[in-house]
C-alpha cells in the first residue's frame, strides 16, 4: 500500500473518530445538560473541560489535523491528486481554529465561575447564559467542519 494511501487513511480515520466524538457530545451530552439546573451544568462542564485533556482526546484533536496536513504535503510531493486531501486538511485546521477562537475561551471563562453550594445563584445563571448557547453553536460548527473534512480525506 503506498505511503500516501496509508497516511490519508490514518488522517481520515482520526478525523472521523473526532467527528464522532463531537457528534456524541452534540446529540447526547449537551442536550442532557440543557435539562439540568444551572449549577449542575456549570459544575459538569467545568469537570469535563478539565478531564478531557487526556492522551486519547489529544491524539484525536491534534493528530487529525497534523496527519491530514502530512497527507496533503505528501500528495503534493508525489504528484497525486490533492484537492480532497487538501480540503480535508484545511477543514481539520479550521476545526482547531473554531475551538481555539470560541470554545476554549468560553471554557476558560466558565472555569472561573464559582458554582459551589455557597456561590451566588445569579453568578451561576449568568455564567451558564454566557457559555451554553455560544459554546453549543461553535461546537455544532466544528462538528460539521470535522465531519466534512473526514469525508474529504476518506474519498
C-alpha positions as CSV (number, residue, x, y, z in Angstrom):
1,X,0.0,0.0,0.0
2,X,1.5,3.4,-1.0
3,X,2.6,5.7,1.8
4,X,0.1,8.4,0.7
5,X,-2.8,5.9,1.0
6,X,-1.8,4.9,4.5
7,X,-1.3,8.5,5.7
8,X,-4.5,9.7,4.1
9,X,-6.4,6.7,5.6
10,X,-5.0,7.4,9.1
11,X,-5.9,11.1,8.7
12,X,-9.4,10.2,7.6
13,X,-9.9,7.7,10.5
14,X,-8.6,10.1,13.1
15,X,-10.9,12.9,11.7
16,X,-13.9,10.5,11.6
17,X,-13.3,9.5,15.2
18,X,-13.0,13.1,16.3
19,X,-16.2,14.0,14.4
20,X,-18.0,11.1,16.1
21,X,-16.8,12.3,19.5
22,X,-18.1,15.8,18.7
23,X,-21.3,14.4,17.3
24,X,-21.9,12.3,20.5
25,X,-21.4,15.5,22.5
26,X,-23.9,17.3,20.3
27,X,-26.7,14.7,20.3
28,X,-26.3,13.4,23.9
29,X,-24.2,15.3,26.3
30,X,-25.3,18.9,25.7
31,X,-29.0,18.2,25.3
32,X,-28.8,16.2,28.6
33,X,-27.0,19.1,30.3
34,X,-29.6,21.6,28.9
35,X,-32.2,19.9,31.1
36,X,-30.3,20.2,34.3
37,X,-30.2,23.1,36.8
38,X,-27.6,25.9,36.2
39,X,-25.3,24.9,39.0
40,X,-25.2,21.3,37.7
41,X,-24.5,22.3,34.1
42,X,-21.7,24.6,35.2
43,X,-20.1,22.1,37.5
44,X,-20.3,19.2,35.0
45,X,-18.9,21.3,32.1
46,X,-16.1,22.5,34.4
47,X,-15.3,18.9,35.2
48,X,-15.5,17.8,31.5
49,X,-13.2,20.7,30.5
50,X,-10.6,19.5,33.0
51,X,-10.9,15.8,32.3
52,X,-10.9,16.0,28.5
53,X,-7.3,17.0,28.2
54,X,-6.0,13.4,28.2
55,X,-3.9,11.5,25.7
56,X,-6.8,9.8,23.9
57,X,-8.5,13.1,23.1
58,X,-5.3,15.0,22.4
59,X,-4.3,12.3,19.9
60,X,-7.6,12.8,18.1
61,X,-7.7,16.6,18.4
62,X,-4.2,17.3,17.3
63,X,-3.5,14.1,15.4
64,X,-6.3,14.6,12.9
65,X,-5.1,17.9,11.5
66,X,-1.4,17.1,11.8
67,X,-1.8,13.8,9.8
68,X,-4.2,15.5,7.4
69,X,-1.6,18.2,6.6
70,X,1.1,15.5,6.3
71,X,-1.2,13.7,3.8
72,X,-1.7,16.9,1.8
73,X,2.0,17.6,1.7
74,X,2.8,14.0,0.7
75,X,0.1,14.2,-2.1
76,X,1.8,17.3,-3.4
77,X,5.3,15.7,-3.2
78,X,4.3,12.5,-5.1
79,X,2.2,14.4,-7.6
80,X,-1.1,12.8,-6.6
81,X,-4.5,14.5,-6.8
82,X,-4.6,16.8,-3.9
83,X,-8.0,18.5,-3.9
84,X,-9.8,16.3,-1.4
85,X,-6.8,15.7,0.8
86,X,-6.1,19.5,0.9
87,X,-9.7,20.2,1.7
88,X,-9.7,17.7,4.5
89,X,-6.5,19.2,5.9
90,X,-7.9,22.7,5.7
91,X,-11.1,21.7,7.4
92,X,-9.3,19.9,10.2
93,X,-7.2,23.1,10.8
94,X,-10.4,25.2,10.7
95,X,-11.9,23.0,13.4
96,X,-9.0,23.7,15.6
97,X,-9.4,27.4,14.8
98,X,-13.0,27.4,15.9
99,X,-12.0,25.5,19.1
100,X,-9.2,28.0,19.9
101,X,-11.2,31.1,19.0
102,X,-14.5,30.2,20.6
103,X,-14.8,27.0,22.6
104,X,-11.6,27.3,24.7
105,X,-12.2,30.9,25.7
106,X,-15.7,30.0,26.8
107,X,-14.4,27.0,28.7
108,X,-11.8,29.2,30.4
109,X,-14.4,31.8,31.4
110,X,-16.8,29.1,32.7
111,X,-13.9,27.6,34.7
112,X,-13.6,30.9,36.6
113,X,-17.2,30.6,37.9
114,X,-17.7,29.5,41.5
115,X,-20.6,27.0,41.2
116,X,-20.3,25.7,44.7
117,X,-23.2,25.4,47.1
118,X,-22.4,28.8,48.6
119,X,-21.9,30.6,45.3
120,X,-24.2,33.4,44.3
121,X,-27.0,31.8,42.2
122,X,-27.2,34.9,39.9
123,X,-23.5,34.5,39.0
124,X,-24.1,30.9,38.1
125,X,-27.1,31.7,35.9
126,X,-25.1,34.5,34.2
127,X,-22.2,32.1,33.6
128,X,-24.4,29.5,32.1
129,X,-26.1,32.0,29.8
130,X,-22.8,33.4,28.6
131,X,-21.5,29.8,28.0
132,X,-24.2,27.4,26.8
133,X,-25.6,28.8,23.6
134,X,-22.4,30.2,22.1
135,X,-20.4,27.1,23.0
136,X,-23.1,24.8,21.6
137,X,-23.3,26.8,18.3
138,X,-19.5,26.8,17.9
139,X,-19.4,23.1,18.7
140,X,-22.0,22.4,16.0
141,X,-19.8,24.3,13.5
142,X,-16.7,22.4,14.4
143,X,-18.6,19.1,14.3
144,X,-19.8,19.8,10.8
145,X,-16.4,21.0,9.7
146,X,-14.6,17.9,11.1
147,X,-17.2,15.6,9.6
148,X,-16.9,17.1,6.1
149,X,-13.1,17.1,6.5
150,X,-13.2,13.4,7.4
151,X,-15.3,12.6,4.4
152,X,-12.9,14.5,2.1
153,X,-9.9,12.6,3.5
154,X,-11.6,9.3,3.0
155,X,-12.8,9.9,-0.6
